[in-house]
Structures are given as structure tokens and as C-alpha cells.
């Protein structure tokens, strides 16, 4: 089931008026937008783990909600490097 994208009509209206539309991390109207800016998921996963390490240098137990290809593996690999729980 595809979730309806209620912002698509607004974006079409803006583009019809000649207003540039830049899309971030969404494929909504990607072909017709002025630009698309995406996330390097592996870099984000590593960065998330490093930030957690700064917040909890002693390590801990973490839950990952909402998995994204590349991000979850990079996060797990990075967090395991420094998370020394027995």
C-alpha cells in the first residue's frame, strides 16, 4: 500500500508558478524538481554512532527504530567498535 503524499499537489502548484523546488531525501516529484539532495546513509549511520559515543562514552544498550539500507549496518559496525558491554 502506498501512503498518499498530500504535499505533491502543493509542489506541483509551486513548480507551475515557476517557483524552484528542492527535494530533500524524498522521491516526491524528483524528476520535475529543481534539485534533489539526498543523504549518504552510511555516513549518517557512522555519525549517529559517534554522537552516541560522545553522549554515553561508557556505552550502553541502544534501540534502532526505522531501518534504512546502509545506515543501520554502518551504525552497528561503528557502535560495536567502542561499545564494550559484557
FENDANOR-V738738 format. One record per pair of residues at least 6 apart in sequence whose C-alpha atoms are under 7 Angstrom apart, sorted by the first residue. I is the first residue (numbers start at 0). J is the second residue. D is the distance in whole Angstrom. If there is no record, write none. Layout:
BEGIN
i: (I I)
j: (J J)
d: (D D)
END
This chain:
BEGIN
i: (7 14 19 20 20 20 21 21 21 21 22 22 22 22 22 23 23 23 24 24 24 29 40 40 41 41 41 43 44 44 44 44 45 45 45 47 48 48 48 52 58 58 58 59)
j: (27 20 33 32 33 34 32 33 34 35 29 32 34 35 36 35 36 37 36 37 38 35 69 70 69 70 73 70 70 71 73 74 73 74 77 74 74 77 78 58 82 83 84 82)
d: (7 7 6 5 5 7 6 6 5 6 7 7 6 5 6 6 5 6 6 5 6 6 5 5 5 5 5 6 4 6 5 4 5 5 6 7 5 6 5 7 5 6 7 7)
END
